[in-house]
Every structure is written in structure tokens, then in C-alpha cells.
Amino acid sequence: MNKRITAVCALSLVLFAGCSAEKEPHMAATFSEVTTTVATTSSETSATVQEGFSYMDHALFMGDRLCESLSLSGLVNADNIVVSGLDAASFAGSAADSVPDGYSYVYISLGEADISLGSNPEQYAASLLQAAKDIRAKHPSVTVVLLGNPPLKEEIGYKTIYYDDGTEKTVKLDTTAVRYNKAIYDAVEAETDLGIHFIDICVSLADMDGVLSEKSDSGDGRLISSDGVSAVLSLLDSNRYADTITWNDRYMYMYPDVMSPGRPDYTVTDGKVAYLTFDDGPSKYTPEILDILDRNGIKATFFVTGWTIEGKEDTLRREVEEGHAIGLHSWTHDYDYIYSSTNDYMDDFAMVFYKVEEITGKAPWAFRFPGGSYNNHNKLTADRIIKEMNRRGFEYYDWNCATSDAVGGSTYESCIEEMKKTTTADHSVLLMHDAVEYTPQYLQEVIDYLRGEGYSFETIETADPSHFKH
């Protein structure tokens, strides 16, 4: 049986105002301690548990380093934690008898002993799965979640992501536990019992600094820091109904505050409307373009490329002050990088989002893919990226007419000819580039022609999304 995520995580996604592009945002909404005192009894511990997560009262944690870290954090009642330094095979023999009645969730995080001993990952996973099945047999109403192992060491290695289409990508992660985590995932995916799930907690730890603290008492690994424990608990709370959460789902937890509030309500104007859009700026040609637009009383849309902003912050501010719309067009404009995975696209997008928000005080909700939403560089990743960006509340705009000013060998005359040939729709989203030298040279003729054809001019703020057909 092929298990899938059955519920998207309920992330706490809020806009982060005034954050610089270099600032790394936190991964998820976090638990916080009511007191910094480390509890030593269950009654003392209960006083430190975060209010509002009552399901934790019905969750039992079993295992090694994560459970030790939970005990120290005070974020979970001591009665809800069973610390075990056993290997998986030994644990499986007694797991069911160690679970009291009354629990709804059992989280198992065990692997340090097996990794230290060099146990076979598949046999290790089979033992954990047997433990889960035994628990379910004795407690049929319990949901058992097998957790991926946290990193054993601060040094991060590399992990390969395997995509459904057979492609793969290497990313940073502690390699020591990777084979064991993948073995658990494979075992759970093949299991038909819908009450047994898998969550790789590394998705909430890999991008955090100082995740690991002092060495664990139960082995060679190190304990998880308080912030790390908080992130793990938030991950579990958000995914109580998910069958599996793996490293491939990591982008769902990246930049939780990079979330548009959604585009404002709008009304599309009847009749013929041209939406002038400019990509790749700001550049040294942008002020001249703004002058032309101002003289004609036209508002346009600028899809900003992040790496060009430095030294042109005033130009970006002017675009906003004069009533033009700002969209995002990536930071690097590096096709090979941004389209290699959803993770890389989000990393790149976050940089330009924060920078534009910092400079203009506005959080853009619109964006344009370099090369358009579907191109020769993103055939394997476009659908995933679009789905994730839509989930976050962003809307993308392609175009239905263009001057082709960025095409090699283009001229003033060819741009005008291409514009006239392609501008046929009543609502025409016209692609131009404010980083091209002759764009300000031909712009007035474009405006005059469109006016002569009966078009008015507006920004994409009043335009329906323009998407390529594919």
C-alpha cells in the first residue's frame, strides 16, 4: 500500500515585517517553556508544559535521545515519557507491555543503539514496525508514529532526495542516520495498517543552528537543544493526521512566515486593457521607463530580480510611491539552481521577498517565474513549485503577448513588430524588460499603438491570473 500525506500541516504562517533578506526565519511555530526550571517529578513537570496542546496529555513518547531531551525540556509530562536505551530488537519484545491504557498516540524514536552497533537498517526497521504492530494489537485505538532519528552529530553531511520521476538531488543532512530513517519509511509505506505512521523529525531540525547540545547519557549521540525539542513538538502537533512526513516534504516547513495574506479583492475592468509588465529590474534604465510612464499617466507592474536591487533601492521605492505594482522574479534568475527543487526555489524566493518587503514596506503577493511557469528548465519541478507557492497564497503571472526584447538579435523594429503581432487579447499581459537598453527607446511607441487600438492601462492588481496552457 502506498501511503501518502492525508492532511497538510497546519502551520502558523504569518508575515514577517521588516526582516532583511539575510535573516534566517524560524522553521515553525514553537512550543515555549513557562518556566526555565528543569522539572524532576511529574507534578513539577506538568507546571512547565505549554498550554493549548492538550493532545500531548494523551501522547506517549518511547525511545532514547529524543525522550531524554524531552525530559530535560519540561515540555512534556514525565509520566508521558519512557526513556529506553535498548536496540530495536530488544525494544520490540517488550514495547506493547510498556504502553499503559489511555493513550491515543505513541511516538517511538529509537535508533542510537542500533546505529552505534551498526545494525542492519532493514532489520532495525522491521523490529520497530513489529513493535508498532504489537502495540496496535494490544491497544487498537492507538496511533503509532515511528520517528526518524535526529542527527547524531553537529557536523552535517549529505542526503539524496529521490523524486517520483526517478531523478535525484543531494542535500545537506547528517548521513549517519539517513539509511535507518529511509528503512523505517520504506517499512511503513509497505504496511497496510493505517494506524502506523512515519515522521522524519529532521525536517524541522536540519536548518536550525545549535540543534544538538550535550552528549547523551545513553550513547555517543548528543541531546537535542530546547529549541530543537520545541520545533519537533510543533511538527508532531501539526501532523497528527499525516501518514508520512519525509525529507521530501521539508519545503512545507521552510520560511513559515513567508506567506502572503492573499491578494486583495479586485474587479477586472471591462473592455480592452493592457497590463504593461517589466522583468529583471531594477536597472539603470528603469528611471527613464518610470519617467515615460509618468508622462503618460500609466501604472505598470515590475517583477523584481533580487540581485539587481543593491544600489537601486531608491528606484524600487519610487516604483511603489508612484503607484506601480511590484511582483517578484526570483533573486538569482539562475534557472539551473532555482528549478532544481522546491527547496531551492523557496530559498531563492525568500531572499527577494524579504528584501523587497524591507525596502518598500509591502509584502508582494504576485510573482513571475523566470522563463515562465513551464519551460525547458523546470519540466520536473514546475508542478511541485506551483502547488507550494499557491498553498502559501502567492499568485503567478505569465504573459500572453511580448516584445521579445530580451531575445538575442532583437531590435527596436523587431520589438514593435512582435508586440503588434502578439497583442490580440482584450486583456493583454505584455512582457517587457526594464534591464534592456532599448526598452525605454521603444516604450512610447508601444503605448501609442495600444492606445490607438483602444486599450486602457492597469497593473496586474486588477488582472485575472495569466497562465500558460500546457
C-alpha positions in Angstrom: 0.0 0.0 0.0 1.4 3.4 -1.0 0.8 5.8 1.9 0.5 9.5 1.3 0.2 12.6 3.4 -3.5 12.8 4.2 -3.5 16.2 5.8 -1.4 19.2 5.1 0.2 20.6 8.2 -1.5 23.5 9.9 1.5 25.8 10.0 1.3 29.1 11.8 2.1 31.3 8.8 2.3 35.0 9.4 4.1 37.7 7.5 7.4 38.8 9.0 7.5 42.5 8.7 10.8 44.4 8.3 13.1 41.3 8.0 16.2 41.6 5.9 17.0 39.1 3.2 19.9 37.8 5.1 17.9 36.9 8.2 17.0 33.3 8.5 13.5 32.9 9.8 12.4 30.3 12.3 11.2 27.0 10.9 7.8 26.7 12.6 5.6 27.9 15.4 7.2 26.7 18.5 6.4 25.5 22.0 7.8 27.6 24.8 8.5 26.9 28.4 6.5 28.5 31.1 9.5 28.2 33.4 13.2 27.6 32.9 13.4 25.2 35.8 14.0 21.6 34.8 11.3 19.5 36.4 12.3 16.4 38.4 8.9 14.9 39.2 5.8 14.5 37.1 3.9 17.1 39.2 6.7 19.7 38.8 6.9 18.9 35.1 3.2 19.4 34.5 3.6 23.0 35.6 6.0 23.6 32.7 4.0 22.1 29.9 2.9 24.5 27.2 -0.9 25.2 27.5 -3.0 24.7 24.4 -1.6 21.4 23.2 -3.8 19.1 25.3 -3.4 16.2 23.0 0.1 15.8 24.5 -1.6 14.6 27.6 -2.7 11.5 25.6 0.7 11.0 23.8 3.4 8.6 25.0 7.0 9.1 23.9 9.2 6.0 23.9 12.9 5.9 22.9 16.4 7.2 23.5 17.8 10.7 22.8 14.6 12.5 21.8 13.0 11.2 25.0 16.0 12.2 27.1 15.8 15.7 25.5 12.0 15.8 26.2 12.6 15.0 29.9 15.1 17.8 30.2 12.9 20.3 28.3 9.9 20.1 30.7 7.6 20.5 27.7 6.0 17.0 28.1 4.9 15.4 31.4 7.4 13.0 32.8 4.6 10.3 33.0 4.3 10.5 29.2 8.0 9.7 28.5 9.6 6.2 28.5 13.4 6.5 28.1 14.9 3.4 26.7 18.5 2.7 25.6 17.6 -0.7 24.0 18.3 -1.7 20.5 15.2 -2.1 18.3 15.0 -5.9 18.5 15.1 -5.9 22.3 12.6 -3.0 22.4 10.2 -4.8 20.2 9.9 -7.7 22.6 8.6 -5.5 25.4 7.1 -2.4 23.8 3.4 -3.4 23.9 3.5 -4.3 27.6 5.2 -0.9 28.3 2.2 1.1 27.0 -0.5 1.8 29.6 -4.1 2.2 28.7 -5.5 5.6 28.0 -3.1 6.9 25.3 -4.1 8.0 21.8 -0.7 8.4 20.3 2.6 6.5 20.8 5.7 8.1 19.3 8.7 5.9 19.0 12.1 7.4 18.5 14.8 4.7 18.8 17.9 4.1 16.9 21.1 5.3 18.7 22.0 1.8 19.9 21.4 0.2 16.5 23.4 2.9 14.7 26.2 2.6 17.2 26.2 -1.2 16.8 26.0 -0.9 13.0 22.8 -3.0 12.9 21.2 -3.8 9.5 18.9 -0.9 8.8 16.2 -3.1 7.3 16.2 -5.5 10.2 16.2 -2.5 12.6 13.1 -1.0 10.8 11.4 -4.4 10.8 11.8 -4.6 14.6 10.3 -1.2 15.1 7.5 -2.0 12.8 6.8 -5.2 14.8 6.8 -3.1 18.0 4.2 -0.8 16.4 2.1 -3.7 15.3 2.2 -5.3 18.7 1.2 -2.0 20.4 -1.7 -1.7 17.9 -2.8 -5.3 18.6 -3.0 -4.7 22.3 -4.3 -1.1 22.0 -6.3 -0.9 18.7 -7.3 2.7 19.2 -3.7 3.9 19.5 -2.0 5.6 16.6 1.7 4.6 16.5 4.1 7.1 14.9 7.7 5.9 14.1 10.0 8.9 14.2 13.1 9.3 12.1 16.4 9.6 14.0 17.7 13.1 14.8 21.3 13.8 13.7 23.9 12.2 15.9 26.5 14.9 15.5 26.6 18.6 14.8 28.5 18.1 11.5 26.0 17.8 8.7 26.7 15.5 5.8 24.6 15.0 2.7 21.5 13.1 1.8 20.0 12.2 -1.6 16.4 13.0 -2.3 14.7 10.6 -4.7 11.9 12.0 -6.7 8.9 10.1 -8.1 10.2 10.5 -11.6 13.4 8.8 -10.9 15.6 11.9 -10.6 17.6 12.7 -7.5 19.2 15.6 -5.7 21.8 15.7 -2.9 21.1 17.9 0.1 22.6 18.6 3.5 21.8 16.3 6.4 23.5 14.0 8.9 24.3 11.0 6.8 24.7 8.6 9.8 21.0 8.2 10.4 19.8 8.5 6.8 19.8 4.8 5.9 18.0 4.0 9.1 15.4 6.6 8.6 14.8 5.6 5.0 14.4 2.0 6.1 11.7 3.0 8.6 9.9 4.9 5.9 10.0 2.0 3.5 8.7 -0.3 6.1 5.8 2.0 7.0 5.0 2.6 3.3 4.6 -1.1 2.8 2.5 -1.6 5.9 -1.3 -1.9 5.4 -2.2 -0.9 9.0 -3.4 2.7 8.6 -2.7 3.3 12.3 1.1 3.2 11.8 2.7 6.4 10.5 6.2 7.8 9.9 7.6 11.3 10.5 11.2 12.3 9.9 11.8 14.9 12.6 14.9 16.1 10.7 12.6 18.3 8.5 12.3 20.6 11.5 15.9 20.3 12.7 18.1 20.4 9.7 18.1 24.2 9.2 18.4 25.2 12.9 21.6 26.3 14.4 22.8 24.6 17.6 20.3 21.8 17.4 22.4 19.4 19.4 23.6 20.1 23.0 25.5 18.0 25.5 26.3 14.3 24.9 23.5 11.8 25.7 23.8 9.6 28.7 22.6 6.6 26.7 25.2 6.6 24.0 27.6 8.5 21.7 25.0 10.9 20.3 24.2 14.4 21.7 20.9 15.6 23.1 18.6 17.9 21.2 18.5 21.5 22.3 15.4 23.1 23.9 14.7 25.0 20.6 15.1 21.7 18.7 12.6 19.9 21.0 10.2 22.8 20.6 10.4 22.5 16.8 9.9 18.7 16.9 6.8 19.0 19.1 5.3 21.6 16.8 6.0 19.4 13.8 4.2 16.5 15.5 1.3 18.6 16.6 0.8 19.9 13.1 0.9 16.5 11.5 -1.2 14.3 13.8 -3.2 13.1 10.8 -0.4 12.6 8.3 0.6 9.2 7.1 4.1 10.1 6.3 6.3 13.2 6.5 9.7 12.7 4.9 12.7 14.9 3.9 11.0 15.5 0.6 8.3 17.4 2.5 10.8 19.7 4.0 9.8 22.7 1.9 6.5 22.8 3.7 8.3 23.9 6.9 10.7 26.3 5.3 10.1 30.0 5.9 6.8 29.7 7.7 6.4 33.5 7.8 6.9 33.9 4.0 3.2 33.9 3.4 1.2 36.4 1.6 -2.1 37.4 3.2 -3.6 36.7 -0.2 -4.2 39.1 -3.0 -6.7 41.9 -2.2 -10.2 41.7 -3.7 -10.2 43.1 -7.2 -12.5 43.7 -10.2 -11.5 43.2 -13.8 -12.2 46.2 -16.0 -14.5 45.5 -18.9 -13.2 46.3 -22.4 -9.6 46.2 -23.7 -7.0 46.5 -21.0 -3.2 46.3 -21.4 -1.1 45.3 -18.4 2.5 46.5 -19.1 4.9 44.3 -17.1 8.7 44.7 -16.8 11.1 41.9 -15.7 14.6 41.7 -14.4 15.0 45.2 -12.9 15.6 47.5 -11.3 18.3 48.6 -13.7 19.9 51.8 -14.8 17.2 52.1 -17.5 14.3 51.8 -15.0 14.2 55.5 -14.1 13.8 56.5 -17.7 11.0 54.0 -18.1 9.3 55.4 -15.0 9.6 58.9 -16.5 7.8 57.7 -19.7 5.1 56.0 -17.7 4.6 59.1 -15.5 4.3 61.4 -18.6 1.6 59.1 -20.0 -0.3 58.7 -16.7 0.2 54.9 -16.8 0.7 52.5 -13.9 2.6 49.3 -14.7 3.9 46.2 -13.0 7.6 45.5 -12.2 8.7 41.9 -11.5 11.8 42.5 -9.5 15.0 40.4 -9.6 16.8 40.5 -6.2 20.4 40.6 -7.2 19.9 43.8 -9.1 18.4 45.8 -6.2 21.7 46.8 -4.5 22.4 50.5 -5.2 18.9 50.9 -6.8 16.8 50.9 -3.6 15.5 54.4 -4.4 14.3 53.2 -7.8 12.4 50.4 -6.2 10.8 52.8 -3.7 9.9 55.2 -6.5 8.0 52.4 -8.3 5.9 51.9 -5.2 5.5 55.6 -4.4 4.3 56.3 -8.0 1.6 53.7 -7.8 3.1 50.8 -9.8 2.7 47.2 -8.7 5.6 45.1 -7.5 5.9 41.4 -8.2 8.8 39.1 -7.6 11.0 37.4 -10.2 13.5 35.4 -8.1 16.7 36.5 -6.5 19.3 34.9 -8.8 17.5 34.3 -12.0 19.6 31.2 -12.2 17.4 28.6 -13.9 19.6 25.6 -13.1 19.6 26.5 -9.4 16.0 27.7 -8.7 14.4 24.9 -10.7 16.4 22.1 -9.2 13.9 21.5 -6.4 11.1 23.2 -4.5 13.6 23.7 -1.6 16.0 25.7 -3.8 13.2 27.7 -5.3 11.9 28.6 -1.9 15.4 29.5 -0.6 15.8 31.8 -3.6 12.3 33.3 -3.4 12.6 34.1 0.3 15.6 36.3 -0.3 13.9 38.6 -2.8 10.7 38.5 -0.8 12.4 39.8 2.4 14.5 42.3 0.5 11.5 43.9 -1.3 9.4 43.9 1.9 12.3 45.5 3.8 12.8 48.3 1.3 9.1 49.0 0.3 7.3 48.0 3.5 5.0 45.9 1.3 4.7 42.1 1.0 4.2 41.3 -2.6 1.7 38.6 -3.4 2.4 38.3 -7.2 5.4 36.7 -8.9 6.6 35.6 -12.2 8.8 32.5 -12.9 12.0 33.2 -14.9 11.2 31.7 -18.3 7.6 31.4 -17.4 5.7 28.9 -15.4 6.6 26.0 -17.7 9.9 26.0 -19.5 12.7 23.7 -20.6 14.4 24.1 -17.2 11.6 23.2 -14.8 9.8 20.3 -16.5 10.4 18.0 -13.5 9.7 20.5 -10.7 7.1 23.1 -12.0 4.0 21.4 -10.7 5.5 20.9 -7.2 6.7 24.5 -7.0 3.4 26.0 -8.3 1.5 23.9 -5.7 3.6 25.1 -2.9 3.5 28.7 -3.9 -0.3 28.6 -4.3 -0.5 27.0 -0.9 1.3 29.9 0.6 -1.1 32.4 -1.0 1.1 33.6 -3.9 -0.2 34.0 -7.5 2.0 33.8 -10.6 1.6 35.7 -13.8 2.8 34.5 -17.2 2.1 36.7 -20.3 0.0 36.4 -23.5 1.9 39.0 -25.6 5.5 40.2 -25.6 8.1 42.5 -27.4 10.8 39.8 -27.1 13.2 42.5 -26.2 15.4 40.1 -24.3 15.8 37.7 -27.2 19.2 37.6 -28.8 19.3 39.7 -32.0 16.2 41.7 -31.2 16.0 45.3 -32.4 13.7 48.3 -31.9 11.8 47.3 -35.0 11.5 43.6 -34.1 10.1 44.5 -30.7 7.4 46.7 -32.1 6.5 44.1 -34.8 6.4 41.3 -32.1 4.2 43.4 -29.9 1.7 44.2 -32.7 1.6 40.5 -33.8 1.0 39.1 -30.3 -1.3 41.7 -28.7 -4.6 40.3 -29.7 -6.5 39.6 -26.5 -8.9 42.1 -24.9 -6.9 41.7 -21.7 -3.2 41.6 -22.7 -0.4 41.0 -20.3 2.6 42.4 -22.1 6.1 41.1 -21.3 9.0 43.6 -21.5 12.3 44.0 -19.6 13.5 47.1 -17.9 17.0 45.8 -17.9 17.3 46.0 -21.7 18.9 49.2 -23.2 16.3 49.9 -25.9 13.2 49.2 -23.9 12.9 52.9 -22.9 13.5 53.7 -26.6 10.6 51.8 -28.0 8.2 52.1 -25.0 6.4 55.3 -26.1 5.6 53.7 -29.5 4.2 50.7 -27.7 2.0 53.0 -25.6 0.8 55.0 -28.6 0.0 51.9 -30.6 -2.0 50.3 -27.8 -3.9 53.4 -27.1 -4.7 53.7 -30.8 -6.1 50.1 -30.6 -8.5 51.1 -27.8 -6.6 49.8 -24.8 -6.5 51.4 -21.4 -3.7 50.6 -18.9 -3.7 49.0 -15.5 -1.5 46.9 -13.2 -1.9 43.2 -12.6 -3.6 44.2 -9.3 -6.8 44.3 -11.4 -5.9 41.4 -13.7 -7.0 37.8 -13.6 -4.0 35.4 -13.4 -2.3 34.9 -16.8 -1.1 31.3 -17.0 0.5 29.4 -19.9 -1.5 26.5 -21.3 0.5 23.3 -21.0 
